[in-house]
């Protein structure tokens, strides 16, 4: 493996997409990890190209629909944290653990008290901050992408799905490093259970999956050579892609805001500039929407998110050399590459370079804002960088879900800040990055952080 460490040289690698290819590597790694036959092996003519083509349904007009759905689902799932299903309010004996039991009968009137009683309930709930981000982002993203169950608001088995997903994800670094699944204890059985969740018989019954998933279902149905579990494995891979990085990103985004009062105040003020006071006050009981235009106006929030991604992203961009050739790096330097060599970009080194980002370990929520607009000029050795922030990869292989990811992270922060008063109890150690997943995207936290929260309706939103 050859690491290209100077970010001024990144363009010379990224523009050689044909000779330095990502998809041979990703196809091999993903097929072994998720359990489907490699797409590019010749057994599935045209499938790889079609899969790539459908990624455009994560952008443009389709993105607006996806974003709209995510906003609604975030509110549904978060209200459940308050135990406030639509039009009903929880009894005092409700426990945080109840969150982990799927309730199909959210509307059952017996379980709930009147709104007035709920308003009087001013106690705080405590939960691990990562757990909070995990369950909310996992379920809201799932509902937005794959659709609703045939009956009720929550998919039966959602908690077991999450549990199995976590177990699978904990060995993900070993799978992607090609450790045979048979050597990884129960992983094969767990993956089998995950795949059966996405079996075509089940997925076909879900109501209103997003267009991206609908078109993938249709595409896979055109290939007789794909078995039912192969199709399920492709759907499961998209679940991993859509939540594997977004969950830790949601954690760091919220954690940094809650530990930096000046950032929190600026972001709150910006949010109150795009939603009305009435919407802010009623969000615990009534859905609000945030259009693309409103989300685009949240430039301090976007900068804060990008700063959290800069600090927590550890992905490597791997490219496989397709033929022997000489890669010219700049006017003076060139290297001879052999077919099959690996070339790796390591954006984390760039994200932590003090020449580019002064005091790189510090969280500065407004690092990516200048004169009221997004700041895009960053320098190394006084030369302007073409690539300076790469949590989503680079070039033509950049993450196709990046626009949705940024939107949903913005929505998550907006809804959480509007719906809850939040605090991190004093005396806790700072959150640390779990570096055991280095190379694999956004790192999760290594330690436990307690979050306390209660509905914001008990107090006017703080706009200061
Ligand atoms: C903070 C959240 C996210 C981060 C940091 C992230 C990061 C990445 C990275 C680094 C890659 C590899 C790109 C490369 O090496 O050039 C990637 C690929 C991918 N991502 Fe994301 N991603 C995120 C969210 C999402 C979401 C929400 C979706 C879908 C809804 C998604 C779908 C995908 C897919 C399908 C690929 C594979 C693309 C291909 O095979 O060409 N990602 N992502």
Boltz pocket constraint, residues with backbone or C-beta under 6 A from the ligand:
constraints:
  - pocket:
      binder: B
      contacts: [[A, 22], [A, 26], [A, 58], [A, 238], [A, 241], [A, 242], [A, 243], [A, 245], [A, 246], [A, 249], [A, 315], [A, 316], [A, 317], [A, 318], [A, 390], [A, 391], [A, 392], [A, 393], [A, 394], [A, 396], [A, 397], [A, 398], [A, 399], [A, 400], [A, 401], [A, 402], [A, 404], [A, 405], [A, 441], [A, 442]]
      max_distance: 6.0
